[in-house]
Structure formats: structure tokens, C-alpha cells
């Protein structure tokens, strides 16, 4: 298998499908899928880059696979169960255990951008459960 190398600029921004929006996804939050089985034949890992516009959020949700966030730009709050919040900013890393509820609110003055890493082969196969009325 060959080593895969590409620039972030080469990937296209994606937005949630109508189905995901219906289940609670924010239509204004975007992402780029960077590494997964279909893109570079990776196994057991996938990576993406997400952008939450100023004032927007990635609503509280959970999923089976573990996830890591690495905040690249901006600041805001990490949303957790029971309305708990933690301030997050550029340079912060977050580990989310299996099935743990989490989300991000951008409360800064620019877009909040972060890398997300999953122990899953494809992001599109991950089942998101949004808690639309808890944030
Ligand atoms: Fe998540």
C-alpha cells in the first residue's frame, strides 16, 4: 500500500444530508473527510476536518466509536451530558470514550476548526444520535 499525502486545500467541504439534518445535525457546520477506507484504504481509522461558523454548533450527540478532537482554530465550549460545559480553544485535544455524549459550541469571534479522528473505517457508517433539546 502506498503512503497517502495531500493538502487540506485539495479536499471539498461537505455538509449534512437532509436525513442527518432531520435527525438533529446542524446544516451550517461543514467538514472535509481526509482519511478513510474509501479515500486511502486505511483500516480501523478515519480522520476529518470540521468547521463550525461563528455562533453555530455541532449539537450534543453520541456514537459507538471513540473519537478525538484537536482544535486547530478558534474557541468555544465542549458540550457534555447534563448541560456541562468546558471551555476549549486552539491547541486543545479532547478524547471522547465510546458512547459518551459530546458536542461543540462556537462562542468565539471566528470559525472554530478542528480535526476529528475516529476508530472507524468510514465516517459515513457511524450512527450519530443527536440530543436536539439538551443543548
Ligand atoms: Fe462526535
Boltz pocket constraint, residues with backbone or C-beta under 6 A from the ligand:
constraints:
  - pocket:
      binder: B
      contacts: [[A, 61], [A, 63], [A, 67], [A, 102]]
      max_distance: 6.0
